[in-house]
Amino acid sequence: MRRKADGCGDMEYNLIVILGPTASGKTRMAARLAGELGSEIISADSRQVYRGMDIGTGKDLGEYVVDGRPVPFHLIDVIHPSEEFSVFDYQSQVYRLYISLREKGVIPIMAGGSGLYLDAVIKGYRMPAVPVDRGLRNELDAMDMENLICRLRSLRTSFHNITDFTDRERVIRAIEIAEGSQNDEKEASAEPKIRAFIMGIRWDREVLRRRITQRLEKRIRAGLMDEVKNLNQAGLSWERMESLGLEYRYVGRYLQGRMSYDEMNHELNIRIHQFAKRQLSWFRRMERQGTVIHWIEGDDCETARRLVRKAIGRVHSIVSPR
């Protein structure tokens, strides 16, 4: 499963990534490839993790059925929308899933458009979870500022913020993070070494704009208003709705009587187009920072198949027989 081409040298890929802006058709292409390759999909969508947010996030679960057979998918419907789900949470769950799938002989397909989530996995962000250590804090509370700073300097050679040395609570927290991070480094070897082959879907600008507008109209007809109303009636506050993305923010404002239907529809359409532009900017930034993205024009699944076969090897070598 090695690729020797395109100036990339020898590279053994162990993850396929399909990214693109909203409404580009990532899920459909990923599901088709996964169905053919015997793979499984890991969603890279920051909102599809939430249960009950189906229409507004475009889960399109019917697309995970290919030729009458369901394609396994992960990280969809895993948490209540009132709860927070961080990049750290996402990366941790992807790592666990990835290890499990590789043990089954599967090369997963990660598909989505949340740039930060994608980057966290592709680049392997180091994000140690360092909780408050009460025992350590009791020890540090007995130390004067001079000794605290000396201890911090012994743990860290560089500092991002001069206030690390002027605020006692900041110094204590910095020591806590530095010592916790050292402990976390000992466990870093357990993290999977991911080598991703990345494909991106792009459309002509006007075509993508039309796809976005048509999809919004379809979602409204499919019951987006009722979905938002039901989430609120089930206890999800309007304040929380504001933070859950454009569809929930603007439909929520309409349902509260803060804007008319026409204003909501117009504003939402504009904001989703702007969101797509930001996604494309993020992907260009990834490329500037050295990430290689193989771009596919529109819904060209045959080109995607060819690229995957070239990168990974013959289809039958991708997964173990089931």
C-alpha contacts under 8 A as a table, 3 or more apart, distances in Angstrom:
res1	aa1	res2	aa2	distance
1	M	12	E	5.95
1	M	13	Y	7.18
1	M	311	A	7.68
1	M	312	I	5.08
1	M	313	G	5.35
1	M	317	S	7.46
1	M	318	I	7.81
2	R	10	D	6.39
2	R	11	M	5.65
2	R	12	E	4.71
2	R	13	Y	7.11
2	R	311	A	6.96
2	R	312	I	6.34
2	R	313	G	7.15
3	R	9	G	7.44
3	R	10	D	5.77
3	R	11	M	5.53
3	R	12	E	6.56
3	R	310	K	6.95
3	R	311	A	5.22
3	R	312	I	6.77
3	R	313	G	7.85
4	K	7	G	7.76
4	K	8	C	6.85
4	K	9	G	5.45
4	K	10	D	5.26
4	K	11	M	7.18
5	A	8	C	6.03
5	A	9	G	6.54
6	D	9	G	7.77
8	C	11	M	7.13
11	M	195	R	7.86
12	E	195	R	6.90
12	E	312	I	7.54
13	Y	16	I	7.67
13	Y	194	I	7.75
13	Y	195	R	4.94
13	Y	196	A	5.60
13	Y	197	F	6.04
13	Y	311	A	7.24
13	Y	312	I	6.32
14	N	107	I	5.70
14	N	108	P	7.70
14	N	194	I	6.39
14	N	195	R	5.56
14	N	196	A	6.17
14	N	197	F	7.77
15	L	107	I	5.60
15	L	108	P	5.54
15	L	109	I	6.19
15	L	110	M	7.35
15	L	194	I	6.77
15	L	195	R	6.23
15	L	196	A	4.63
15	L	197	F	6.21
16	I	107	I	7.19
16	I	108	P	6.29
16	I	109	I	4.66
16	I	110	M	6.18
16	I	196	A	5.66
16	I	197	F	4.99
16	I	198	I	6.04
16	I	199	M	7.82
16	I	308	V	7.89
17	V	109	I	5.61
17	V	110	M	4.72
17	V	111	A	5.78
17	V	196	A	6.50
17	V	197	F	6.06
17	V	198	I	4.59
17	V	199	M	6.00
18	I	26	K	6.33
18	I	30	A	6.72
18	I	109	I	7.25
18	I	110	M	6.25
18	I	111	A	4.70
18	I	112	G	6.65
18	I	198	I	6.08
18	I	199	M	4.95
18	I	200	G	5.65
18	I	201	I	7.41
19	L	26	K	6.41
19	L	111	A	5.77
19	L	112	G	5.23
19	L	113	G	5.41
19	L	198	I	7.54
19	L	199	M	6.38
19	L	200	G	4.80
19	L	201	I	6.43
20	G	24	S	6.09
20	G	26	K	6.55
20	G	112	G	6.91
20	G	113	G	5.45
20	G	200	G	5.29
20	G	201	I	5.00
20	G	202	R	6.50
20	G	279	Q	7.59
20	G	280	L	7.41
21	P	24	S	5.72
21	P	113	G	5.75
21	P	201	I	7.70
21	P	202	R	7.59
21	P	276	A	5.23
21	P	277	K	7.75
21	P	279	Q	5.63
21	P	280	L	6.25
22	T	25	G	7.87
22	T	113	G	6.69
22	T	212	I	7.40
22	T	276	A	5.80
22	T	279	Q	7.98
23	A	26	K	7.81
23	A	208	L	7.22
23	A	211	R	6.22
23	A	212	I	5.65
23	A	215	R	7.24
24	S	201	I	6.33
24	S	202	R	6.69
24	S	203	W	7.16
24	S	208	L	7.02
24	S	211	R	7.79
24	S	298	G	7.36
25	G	28	R	5.49
25	G	29	M	6.37
25	G	201	I	7.56
25	G	299	D	7.04
26	K	29	M	5.38
26	K	30	A	6.00
26	K	111	A	6.30
26	K	112	G	6.47
26	K	201	I	7.07
27	T	30	A	5.12
27	T	31	A	5.97
27	T	63	E	7.01
27	T	64	Y	7.85
27	T	111	A	6.58
27	T	112	G	7.40
28	R	31	A	5.26
28	R	32	R	6.22
28	R	63	E	5.79
28	R	64	Y	7.56
29	M	32	R	5.18
29	M	33	L	6.23
29	M	299	D	7.32
29	M	301	C	6.40
30	A	33	L	5.23
30	A	34	A	5.96
30	A	41	I	7.21
30	A	109	I	6.82
30	A	110	M	7.98
30	A	111	A	6.45
31	A	34	A	5.03
31	A	35	G	5.96
31	A	41	I	7.30
31	A	63	E	6.74
31	A	64	Y	5.51
31	A	65	V	7.52
31	A	66	V	6.96
31	A	71	V	6.49
32	R	35	G	5.19
32	R	36	E	6.38
32	R	66	V	6.26
33	L	36	E	5.19
33	L	37	L	6.03
33	L	39	S	7.79
33	L	301	C	7.88
33	L	305	R	7.11
34	A	37	L	5.07
34	A	38	G	5.59
34	A	39	S	4.44
34	A	40	E	5.88
34	A	41	I	6.99
34	A	71	V	6.81
34	A	109	I	6.98
35	G	38	G	5.45
35	G	39	S	6.58
35	G	66	V	6.16
35	G	69	R	7.76
35	G	70	P	7.95
35	G	71	V	5.91
36	E	39	S	7.76
37	L	315	V	6.08
37	L	316	H	7.67
37	L	318	I	6.94
37	L	319	V	7.15
38	G	106	V	7.57
38	G	319	V	6.54
39	S	71	V	7.83
39	S	72	P	7.90
39	S	106	V	5.83
39	S	107	I	6.23
39	S	108	P	5.68
39	S	109	I	6.80
39	S	319	V	7.15
40	E	71	V	6.47
40	E	72	P	5.11
40	E	73	F	5.78
40	E	74	H	7.90
40	E	106	V	7.37
40	E	107	I	7.71
40	E	108	P	5.25
40	E	109	I	6.12
41	I	71	V	7.62
41	I	72	P	6.32
41	I	73	F	4.56
41	I	74	H	6.18
41	I	108	P	5.91
41	I	109	I	4.82
41	I	110	M	5.65
41	I	111	A	6.90
42	I	73	F	5.85
42	I	74	H	4.88
42	I	75	L	6.29
42	I	94	V	7.46
42	I	108	P	6.88
42	I	109	I	6.11
42	I	110	M	4.59
42	I	111	A	6.38
43	S	48	Q	7.81
43	S	73	F	7.17
43	S	74	H	6.10
43	S	75	L	5.66
43	S	76	I	6.73
43	S	110	M	5.80
43	S	111	A	5.28
43	S	112	G	5.90
44	A	75	L	7.92
44	A	110	M	6.33
44	A	111	A	5.46
44	A	112	G	4.25
44	A	113	G	6.44
44	A	114	S	6.00
44	A	117	Y	6.24
44	A	118	L	6.40
45	D	48	Q	5.56
45	D	49	V	7.22
45	D	111	A	7.88
45	D	112	G	5.21
45	D	113	G	6.14
45	D	114	S	5.37
45	D	117	Y	7.66
46	S	49	V	6.46
46	S	114	S	6.05
46	S	117	Y	7.31
47	R	50	Y	5.86
47	R	53	M	7.75
47	R	57	T	6.30
47	R	244	L	7.24
47	R	245	G	7.85
48	Q	51	R	7.54
48	Q	53	M	7.02
48	Q	54	D	7.39
48	Q	57	T	5.96
48	Q	58	G	7.88
48	Q	59	K	6.47
48	Q	75	L	7.52
48	Q	76	I	5.22
48	Q	77	D	6.40
49	V	75	L	5.59
49	V	76	I	4.44
49	V	77	D	4.79
49	V	78	V	5.23
49	V	79	I	6.05
50	Y	53	M	5.96
50	Y	76	I	6.93
50	Y	77	D	5.00
50	Y	78	V	6.10
50	Y	79	I	5.03
50	Y	80	H	5.47
50	Y	81	P	5.09
51	R	54	D	7.42
51	R	76	I	7.70
51	R	77	D	4.35
51	R	78	V	6.50
51	R	79	I	5.94
51	R	80	H	5.46
51	R	81	P	6.44
52	G	77	D	7.58
52	G	80	H	7.88
52	G	81	P	7.70
52	G	227	E	7.75
52	G	231	L	7.28
53	M	56	G	6.14
53	M	57	T	6.16
53	M	81	P	7.75
53	M	227	E	7.33
54	D	57	T	5.53
54	D	58	G	6.05
54	D	59	K	5.48
54	D	60	D	7.76
54	D	227	E	7.95
55	I	58	G	5.14
55	I	59	K	6.70
55	I	60	D	7.81
55	I	219	R	6.11
55	I	222	A	7.36
55	I	223	G	7.39
55	I	224	L	5.83
55	I	227	E	7.28
56	G	219	R	6.96
56	G	224	L	6.19
56	G	247	E	5.71
56	G	248	Y	6.97
60	D	63	E	5.76
60	D	64	Y	7.81
61	L	64	Y	5.53
61	L	65	V	7.81
62	G	65	V	5.77
63	E	66	V	7.06
64	Y	70	P	5.80
64	Y	71	V	5.15
64	Y	72	P	7.40
64	Y	73	F	7.62
65	V	68	G	5.79
65	V	69	R	5.25
65	V	70	P	4.24
65	V	71	V	5.80
66	V	69	R	5.25
66	V	70	P	6.29
66	V	71	V	6.95
73	F	76	I	7.44
75	L	78	V	6.04
75	L	93	Q	8.00
77	D	80	H	7.95
79	I	83	E	6.90
79	I	85	F	7.87
80	H	83	E	5.67
81	P	84	E	7.49
81	P	236	L	7.59
82	S	236	L	6.39
82	S	240	R	7.06
85	F	89	D	6.01
85	F	90	Y	7.17
86	S	89	D	5.01
86	S	90	Y	6.29
87	V	90	Y	4.98
87	V	91	Q	6.09
87	V	116	L	7.37
87	V	117	Y	6.05
87	V	120	A	7.27
88	F	91	Q	5.20
88	F	92	S	6.07
88	F	127	M	6.42
88	F	129	A	7.99
89	D	92	S	5.24
89	D	93	Q	6.21
90	Y	93	Q	5.28
90	Y	94	V	6.10
90	Y	117	Y	6.97
91	Q	94	V	5.09
91	Q	95	Y	6.15
91	Q	117	Y	7.25
91	Q	120	A	6.38
91	Q	121	V	6.07
92	S	95	Y	5.24
92	S	96	R	6.45
93	Q	96	R	5.17
93	Q	97	L	6.14
94	V	97	L	5.04
94	V	98	Y	5.80
94	V	121	V	7.66
95	Y	98	Y	5.03
95	Y	99	I	6.18
95	Y	191	E	6.86
95	Y	192	P	6.59
96	R	99	I	5.39
96	R	100	S	6.30
97	L	100	S	5.11
97	L	101	L	6.10
98	Y	101	L	5.18
98	Y	102	R	6.07
98	Y	108	P	7.09
98	Y	192	P	7.74
99	I	102	R	5.22
99	I	103	E	6.19
99	I	192	P	6.89
100	S	103	E	5.21
100	S	104	K	6.68
101	L	104	K	5.11
101	L	105	G	6.53
101	L	106	V	5.27
101	L	107	I	7.06
101	L	108	P	6.92
102	R	105	G	4.86
102	R	106	V	5.03
102	R	107	I	6.21
102	R	108	P	7.80
103	E	106	V	7.37
104	K	320	S	7.41
105	G	318	I	7.97
105	G	319	V	5.28
105	G	320	S	5.17
106	V	318	I	7.06
106	V	319	V	4.93
106	V	320	S	6.86
107	I	318	I	6.56
107	I	319	V	6.59
112	G	118	L	7.77
113	G	118	L	7.64
113	G	279	Q	7.00
114	S	117	Y	5.47
114	S	118	L	6.26
114	S	279	Q	7.59
115	G	118	L	5.08
115	G	119	D	6.03
115	G	279	Q	6.83
115	G	282	W	6.28
115	G	283	F	7.07
116	L	119	D	5.08
116	L	120	A	6.03
117	Y	120	A	5.17
117	Y	121	V	6.66
118	L	121	V	5.52
118	L	122	I	6.03
119	D	122	I	5.03
119	D	123	K	5.48
119	D	124	G	7.42
119	D	125	Y	7.57
119	D	286	M	7.90
120	A	123	K	5.70
120	A	124	G	5.38
120	A	125	Y	4.89
121	V	124	G	4.92
121	V	125	Y	6.86
121	V	194	I	7.63
122	I	194	I	6.72
122	I	195	R	7.27
122	I	196	A	6.38
124	G	194	I	7.71
128	P	180	G	7.77
128	P	181	S	5.92
128	P	184	D	6.12
129	A	180	G	7.96
129	A	181	S	7.90
129	A	184	D	7.92
130	V	176	E	7.53
130	V	177	I	5.85
130	V	180	G	5.53
130	V	181	S	6.96
132	V	176	E	7.38
133	D	136	L	5.38
133	D	137	R	6.17
133	D	176	E	7.06
134	R	137	R	5.01
134	R	138	N	6.15
135	G	138	N	5.26
135	G	139	E	6.48
136	L	139	E	5.09
136	L	140	L	6.19
136	L	176	E	7.39
137	R	140	L	4.96
137	R	141	D	5.92
137	R	172	I	7.21
137	R	176	E	7.88
138	N	141	D	5.22
138	N	142	A	6.93
139	E	142	A	5.77
139	E	143	M	7.33
140	L	143	M	5.29
140	L	148	L	7.17
140	L	172	I	6.83
141	D	144	D	7.85
143	M	147	N	6.22
143	M	148	L	6.31
144	D	147	N	5.59
144	D	148	L	6.28
145	M	148	L	5.01
145	M	149	I	6.20
145	M	168	R	6.80
146	E	149	I	5.30
146	E	150	C	6.34
147	N	150	C	4.98
147	N	151	R	6.15
148	L	151	R	5.11
148	L	152	L	6.20
148	L	171	V	6.90
148	L	172	I	7.27
149	I	152	L	4.99
149	I	153	R	6.08
149	I	165	F	6.55
149	I	171	V	6.92
150	C	153	R	5.11
150	C	154	S	6.27
151	R	154	S	5.16
151	R	155	L	6.58
151	R	175	I	7.41
152	L	155	L	5.19
152	L	156	R	6.17
152	L	171	V	7.21
152	L	174	A	7.15
152	L	175	I	5.41
152	L	178	A	7.83
153	R	156	R	5.22
153	R	157	T	6.35
154	S	157	T	7.42
155	L	175	I	7.40
155	L	178	A	6.25
155	L	179	E	7.18
156	R	159	F	7.30
156	R	178	A	6.94
159	F	162	I	7.10
159	F	164	D	7.57
161	N	164	D	5.85
162	I	165	F	5.91
162	I	166	T	7.20
163	T	166	T	4.85
163	T	167	D	5.94
163	T	170	R	7.23
164	D	167	D	6.27
164	D	168	R	7.98
164	D	170	R	5.45
164	D	171	V	5.18
164	D	174	A	7.07
165	F	168	R	7.51
165	F	170	R	7.71
165	F	171	V	6.23
166	T	170	R	7.96
166	T	171	V	7.82
167	D	170	R	5.29
167	D	171	V	6.30
168	R	171	V	5.11
168	R	172	I	6.26
169	E	172	I	5.14
169	E	173	R	6.14
170	R	173	R	5.11
170	R	174	A	5.93
171	V	174	A	5.01
171	V	175	I	6.22
172	I	175	I	5.19
172	I	176	E	6.22
173	R	176	E	4.90
173	R	177	I	6.13
174	A	177	I	5.15
174	A	178	A	6.02
175	I	178	A	5.04
175	I	179	E	6.04
176	E	179	E	5.39
176	E	180	G	5.95
177	I	180	G	4.99
177	I	181	S	5.78
178	A	181	S	5.11
178	A	182	Q	6.30
179	E	182	Q	5.15
179	E	183	N	6.51
180	G	183	N	5.16
180	G	184	D	6.16
181	S	184	D	4.78
181	S	185	E	6.09
182	Q	185	E	5.14
182	Q	186	K	6.92
183	N	186	K	5.51
183	N	187	E	7.35
184	D	187	E	5.35
184	D	188	A	6.58
185	E	188	A	4.97
185	E	189	S	7.90
186	K	189	S	7.08
187	E	190	A	5.71
187	E	191	E	7.62
188	A	191	E	5.48
189	S	192	P	7.74
197	F	293	I	7.90
197	F	308	V	7.96
197	F	311	A	7.20
198	I	292	V	6.85
198	I	293	I	5.15
198	I	294	H	6.17
199	M	293	I	5.40
199	M	294	H	4.59
199	M	295	W	5.65
199	M	296	I	6.93
199	M	304	A	7.56
200	G	293	I	6.13
200	G	294	H	5.96
200	G	295	W	4.59
200	G	296	I	5.91
201	I	295	W	5.85
201	I	296	I	4.96
201	I	297	E	6.11
201	I	298	G	6.03
201	I	299	D	7.61
202	R	295	W	6.79
202	R	296	I	6.24
202	R	297	E	5.36
202	R	298	G	5.64
203	W	207	V	6.24
203	W	208	L	5.66
203	W	297	E	5.98
203	W	298	G	5.14
204	D	207	V	5.22
204	D	208	L	6.19
205	R	208	L	5.21
205	R	209	R	6.23
206	E	209	R	5.01
206	E	210	R	6.22
207	V	210	R	5.12
207	V	211	R	6.20
208	L	211	R	4.98
208	L	212	I	6.15
209	R	212	I	5.18
209	R	213	T	6.31
209	R	273	H	6.72
210	R	213	T	5.22
210	R	214	Q	6.07
211	R	214	Q	5.19
211	R	215	R	6.00
212	I	215	R	5.19
212	I	216	L	6.26
212	I	269	N	7.84
212	I	272	I	7.45
212	I	273	H	7.11
213	T	216	L	5.23
213	T	217	E	6.36
213	T	269	N	6.44
214	Q	217	E	5.16
214	Q	218	K	6.21
215	R	218	K	4.95
215	R	219	R	6.17
216	L	219	R	5.08
216	L	220	I	6.28
216	L	269	N	7.32
217	E	220	I	5.24
217	E	221	R	6.32
218	K	221	R	5.15
218	K	222	A	6.08
219	R	222	A	4.88
219	R	223	G	6.53
219	R	224	L	5.75
220	I	223	G	5.48
220	I	224	L	4.90
220	I	225	M	6.66
221	R	224	L	7.23
223	G	226	D	5.30
223	G	227	E	6.28
224	L	227	E	5.03
224	L	228	V	6.36
225	M	228	V	5.38
225	M	229	K	6.18
225	M	251	V	6.52
226	D	229	K	4.95
226	D	230	N	5.91
227	E	230	N	5.18
227	E	231	L	6.23
228	V	231	L	5.18
228	V	232	N	6.39
228	V	248	Y	6.32
228	V	251	V	7.01
228	V	252	G	6.66
229	K	232	N	5.24
229	K	233	Q	6.20
229	K	252	G	7.69
229	K	255	L	7.43
230	N	233	Q	4.99
230	N	234	A	6.04
231	L	234	A	5.10
231	L	235	G	6.65
231	L	236	L	5.62
232	N	235	G	5.24
232	N	236	L	4.57
232	N	237	S	5.87
232	N	238	W	6.87
233	Q	236	L	7.06
236	L	240	R	6.63
236	L	241	M	7.09
237	S	240	R	5.21
237	S	241	M	6.28
238	W	241	M	4.81
238	W	242	E	6.34
238	W	252	G	6.59
239	E	242	E	5.28
239	E	243	S	7.16
240	R	243	S	5.44
240	R	244	L	6.71
241	M	244	L	5.20
241	M	245	G	7.56
241	M	248	Y	5.59
241	M	249	R	5.65
241	M	252	G	6.88
242	E	245	G	6.77
242	E	246	L	7.80
242	E	248	Y	6.59
242	E	249	R	4.35
242	E	250	Y	7.90
242	E	252	G	7.58
243	S	249	R	7.05
244	L	248	Y	6.19
244	L	249	R	6.90
245	G	248	Y	5.72
245	G	249	R	6.03
246	L	249	R	5.02
246	L	250	Y	6.07
246	L	268	L	6.66
246	L	271	R	7.16
246	L	272	I	7.13
247	E	250	Y	5.65
247	E	251	V	5.87
247	E	268	L	6.84
248	Y	251	V	5.36
248	Y	252	G	5.61
249	R	252	G	5.18
249	R	253	R	6.31
250	Y	253	R	4.97
250	Y	254	Y	6.24
250	Y	264	M	5.85
250	Y	267	E	7.78
250	Y	268	L	6.39
251	V	254	Y	5.00
251	V	255	L	6.16
251	V	264	M	6.64
252	G	255	L	5.09
252	G	256	Q	6.21
253	R	256	Q	5.09
253	R	257	G	6.36
253	R	258	R	5.14
253	R	259	M	6.21
253	R	264	M	7.80
254	Y	257	G	5.09
254	Y	258	R	5.59
254	Y	259	M	4.97
254	Y	260	S	6.03
254	Y	261	Y	6.36
254	Y	264	M	6.23
255	L	258	R	7.50
256	Q	259	M	7.95
257	G	260	S	6.98
259	M	263	E	6.00
259	M	264	M	6.23
260	S	263	E	5.11
260	S	264	M	6.09
261	Y	264	M	5.07
261	Y	265	N	6.11
262	D	265	N	5.13
262	D	266	H	6.02
263	E	266	H	5.21
263	E	267	E	5.92
264	M	267	E	5.30
264	M	268	L	5.86
265	N	268	L	5.27
265	N	269	N	6.11
266	H	269	N	5.31
266	H	270	I	6.40
267	E	270	I	5.21
267	E	271	R	6.15
268	L	271	R	5.10
268	L	272	I	6.15
269	N	272	I	5.38
269	N	273	H	6.45
270	I	273	H	5.28
270	I	274	Q	6.34
271	R	274	Q	4.99
271	R	275	F	6.10
272	I	275	F	4.86
272	I	276	A	6.29
273	H	276	A	5.17
273	H	277	K	6.51
274	Q	277	K	5.09
274	Q	278	R	6.39
275	F	278	R	5.08
275	F	279	Q	6.31
276	A	279	Q	5.05
276	A	280	L	6.33
277	K	280	L	5.13
277	K	281	S	6.19
278	R	281	S	4.95
278	R	282	W	6.21
279	Q	282	W	5.07
279	Q	283	F	6.37
280	L	283	F	5.09
280	L	284	R	6.26
281	S	284	R	5.10
281	S	285	R	6.18
282	W	285	R	4.96
282	W	286	M	6.27
283	F	286	M	4.96
283	F	287	E	6.41
284	R	287	E	5.05
284	R	288	R	6.26
285	R	288	R	5.00
285	R	289	Q	6.26
286	M	289	Q	5.15
286	M	290	G	6.55
286	M	291	T	5.40
287	E	290	G	5.14
287	E	291	T	4.66
287	E	292	V	5.96
287	E	293	I	6.90
288	R	291	T	7.22
296	I	299	D	7.69
296	I	300	D	6.49
296	I	303	T	7.01
296	I	304	A	7.02
297	E	300	D	6.22
300	D	303	T	5.63
300	D	304	A	6.65
301	C	304	A	4.90
301	C	305	R	6.17
302	E	305	R	5.04
302	E	306	R	6.25
303	T	306	R	5.04
303	T	307	L	6.13
304	A	307	L	5.16
304	A	308	V	6.14
305	R	308	V	5.20
305	R	309	R	6.14
306	R	309	R	5.19
306	R	310	K	6.14
307	L	310	K	5.12
307	L	311	A	6.07
308	V	311	A	5.07
308	V	312	I	5.72
308	V	313	G	7.36
309	R	312	I	5.38
309	R	313	G	4.77
309	R	314	R	5.43
309	R	315	V	6.46
310	K	313	G	5.70
310	K	314	R	7.79
312	I	318	I	6.86
313	G	317	S	6.33
313	G	318	I	6.86
314	R	317	S	5.38
314	R	318	I	6.82
315	V	318	I	5.40
315	V	319	V	7.76
316	H	319	V	6.49
316	H	320	S	7.76
317	S	320	S	7.31
